[in-house]
Amino acid sequence: MTTTFRFLFSLGFFFVFLSCHSQSAIVTSKTEIADTAFVNLKDYSLDFVYDMKYATEDNFLKAKVYDCDECFLRYKTVKALIAANEEFKEKGLRIKLFDCYRPLDIQKRMWTIVSNPEYVADPSKGSIHNRGGAVDITLVNKRGRELKMGTSFDFFGPEAGHLYEDLPQKVKDNRALLKEVMIANGFNSFDSEWWHYNLKSGLKDKLSNEKWECK
């Protein structure tokens, strides 16, 4: 296994040891964490719902490719995502996560199955998922039920696109709400996937193939 992420809690200090190509960070407290450091979203908020598809066989790969259902992201992505979730909570909603940071090896595996850049980023260029700046999400209500978005997650077809119009008005409204709040908090949408959002400031971060250590 390559260099792993180790998270140690002792005497109120939070240590993060990260190796990510030429970027590295050794963090001694939460107030000193670099925006580009990888962190676990669960360490910063308990207000998200998780259905990490690639930690199961319920995905288009039909294979479990993550050892556990952790959501790692760059720290700046975590901060923006929490801010967006706070807005949704005011509306009685919460963000549900399907995927977060994705090691480059997994991107290569996806590309061999779906070699279409409209849906899967070419690993030679990399995805923002591989940079820790992208999330695949939906919204759930107070009962934990997903809002209707017209298609399932990872649906490869025009119906999943933001520009597709032949949808019930409620579905259009739900997609529009998700997009409006995410964009207002520093994210960009992806035309062909209603669930995919990129942090604008994460576009130039380095690709990573780091694996996380399951707790």
N, C-alpha and C positions, 0 to 999 in steps of 0.2 A: 504494500500500500504506500502511496506517496505521503508527503507530510500531512498530518491530520490537524484538525482544529481541536485544541484542548481548552476547556473552560474550567477554571479552578476558583472556588469561592473560599476565602480565608480571611478572617479578621476584617471583614467589610470591604476587602479589595477584590477587584475583578481582573484576572489576568487573561489576556488573549495572546496566543502565540500564533502568528500567521505567516505562512510563506506563500506568496502568490506571484510567481515569476520574479520580476525585479522589485515588486512592491512588497514591503514587509512592515509589520507593526508589532511592538511589544507594549501592551497597555497595562497601566498600573491602577487605573480607576476609571469608572464610567465617565467621569468628567473629562478624561484625557483621550477617549477613544477617537481615532481618526475616522473621518467620514468614509474612507475607502476600506476600513477594516471589515471583515466578515463577522457577523454576530448572529445569534439565534433569536429570531423574533419572539419566541416564547419567554425569553429572559427579560423582555421589555414591555410586554402586554399580555394579559390573559383574556382579552376581549375579542379574539378572533376565533373563527370556526375552521377546522382543518379537515380536508378530505384529499390527502396528498396521493394523487392517483398513481404516481410511478413507484410508490412504496407498496402497491398492490398489483394484482393482475388485471384490474379494471381500467385498462387503457388501450390505446390503439396498438401498442407493442405486444399486448397479451402476455406481458412478462413483468415481474417485479424487478426493477432495476435500481431502486434505492433500498438500503438495508433497514432504514427506519424513516418515520414520517416527520422529520425535522424540516424547518423552514429557515435556511440561512440566507442572508442578504447583506449587502453593504450597509453599514450603519446609516448612511444618508438615506438609503431606500427605506429602511425601517422607520426612520423619523417621519418621512413623507407619508408612508402607509398608515402609521398610527394617526397622523393628523386627518387623513381622509376618513379613517374609521370613526373618529370622533364625530365628524359631520354626519355620517350615516347613523350613528347611535342616536343622535338628536332626532332622527326621523323614525326611530324604532327599528332600525336595520343594523346588520353587521356584515363585515366582509368574510366570505368563506374562501379559503385558499385551496387551489388544486396543484400549483407548482410554484417554486421560488427559484433559488439558485440551482443551476444544473451543471454538473461537471461536463467538460468537453467530450469525454469518452461517450457519455450518454447521448450527446448531440450527434455524434458520428453514427451511433446505432440507430437513432431515429431517422437520419438521412438515408440510410440504406433501405428503410421501409417506405418512407414517403420523400422522394427526391424532388420536391416541389417547393421552391422558395416562397410561394404564397402562404404556405402552412408550416414549413420547417426550414429554419435557417441553414444555409450551407455551412458545414463545420469548418471549411477552409477560411471563411470569413468570421464565423462564430455568431452566436445569438447573444442578445443582451442578457438572456437567462444565464449564459456562461460567464457573464461579467458581474452577476449579482445585482443587476438593476432592473429585472423584470419579474412580474408576478402574473399568474393566471388565476382569475378570481371570479366570483359571482357575489350575489347578495342574498342574505337570509332574513326572514322576519323574526319576531320575538319568539315564535314557536320553533325556530330553527329550520323552517321550510324555505327552500330556494324560491326566489322570485322567478317567474316565467321569463325566459330569455329567447325562446323560439327554437333553440337547438340545444343539444347536450354540449358539454365541454369537449374539445378536440373533434368537433364535427367538421369534416373536410368537404365543404360544399358552399355554394354562394349564399345559402340561407344564413350562414354564420357571420356574414359580412355586415359592417355598419351601414353600407349603402343599400342593402337589400330592403325593398319596400313592401313586399307581399307578406306582411305579418300583421297579427292583431294589434290594435292600437295600444293595448296594455303592455305588450311585449316591447313595442317601440318606446313607450314611456319608461319602462324599466331599464332598457339599454341606455336611453338618453340620460337618465339619472346617474347611472353608474359612470358614464363617460364624463358628465359635467363635473361631478365631484372629484374624480380622479385627475382630470386636467387642471382643475383649480388648485390641486395640491402638488403640482409639478410633474405629472405623468403625461405621456403621449399614448394615444390609442393606436391600434393596429387594424388597418382597414378590413382585412379578411377574417378577423377573429374578435368577436365582441368581448371575450374574456381576458384578452392579453393587454397589459399595460407596461410601458417602459418609463423609467425615471429619465427625464430629459437630461439631467446632469450626469447620467451614468453611461452615456453612449460611447465615451472614449476610454472607459476603464479597461484594464487589461483582461484578456481571456484567462480563465482559470480551469484547471482540472483537479483541484483539490477535493478530497473526500472528507466528509465529516465523520466523527466518531460517535456512534450511538451510545446513549446513556443507558 
